[in-house]
């Protein structure tokens, strides 16, 4: 649904749409986690060695993303500063 159509709906219908999207999103995240766990188990059963990042390594990747990648995406017009700000707010 595009923004124009959504904004043309009465408030009660907007609320219903928001709730439906939230429910679908939550279900999608749940299914993704379930599938990921099953897929990782299959990989391990096939002898694939999984290497898990440490919190320090993840923090370094996050730092590089914020300092190098996101500004470059903004410069290239791929991600707006507003989108980057929203991602950073969620990441904190």
C-alpha positions in Angstrom: 0.0 0.0 0.0 1.5 3.4 -0.9 1.5 6.4 1.4 -1.2 8.3 -0.6 -3.7 5.4 -0.3 -2.9 4.9 3.4 -3.3 8.6 4.2 -6.6 8.7 2.4 -8.1 6.1 4.7 -10.1 7.1 7.8 -8.1 6.9 11.0 -10.0 3.8 12.2 -8.9 1.9 9.0 -5.4 3.3 9.3 -5.3 1.7 12.8 -6.5 -1.6 11.5 -3.9 -1.6 8.7 -1.1 -0.7 11.1 -2.1 -3.5 13.4 -2.3 -6.0 10.6 1.1 -5.0 9.3 2.6 -5.2 12.8 1.1 -8.7 13.3 2.4 -9.8 9.9 5.8 -8.4 10.6 6.0 -10.1 14.0 5.0 -13.4 12.4 7.6 -12.9 9.7 10.4 -12.3 12.2 9.3 -15.4 14.2 9.3 -17.6 11.1 12.7 -16.2 10.1 14.2 -17.1 13.4 12.7 -20.5 13.3 14.0 -21.1 9.8 17.4 -19.8 10.7 17.8 -22.1 13.6 16.7 -25.1 11.5 19.0 -24.1 8.6 22.0 -23.6 10.9 21.4 -27.0 12.4 21.3 -28.5 8.9 24.6 -26.9 8.1 26.2 -28.2 11.3 24.9 -31.7 10.5 26.6 -31.4 7.1 29.9 -30.6 8.8 30.0 -26.9 8.2 31.9 -25.1 10.9 30.0 -22.0 12.0 32.1 -19.1 13.4 30.2 -16.8 15.7 31.4 -13.2 16.1 32.3 -11.9 19.5 30.5 -8.9 20.9 33.7 -6.9 20.3 33.8 -7.9 16.7 30.2 -7.0 16.2 30.8 -3.6 17.9 33.7 -3.0 15.4 31.5 -3.9 12.4 28.8 -1.5 13.8 31.4 1.3 14.2 32.6 0.8 10.6 29.1 0.8 9.3 28.3 4.1 11.1 31.5 5.8 10.2 32.2 4.6 6.7 29.3 2.6 5.1 26.3 4.7 6.0 27.8 8.1 5.0 28.8 6.5 1.7 25.3 5.2 1.1 24.0 8.7 1.9 26.5 10.3 -0.5 25.4 7.8 -3.2 21.8 8.6 -2.6 21.0 5.1 -1.6 20.1 5.9 2.0 18.8 9.3 3.2 20.2 10.8 6.4 16.7 10.4 8.0 16.8 6.6 7.3 20.3 6.4 8.7 19.2 8.3 11.8 16.3 5.9 12.3 18.7 2.9 12.0 21.1 4.4 14.5 18.3 5.1 16.9 17.2 1.5 16.8 20.7 0.2 17.1 21.4 2.0 20.3 
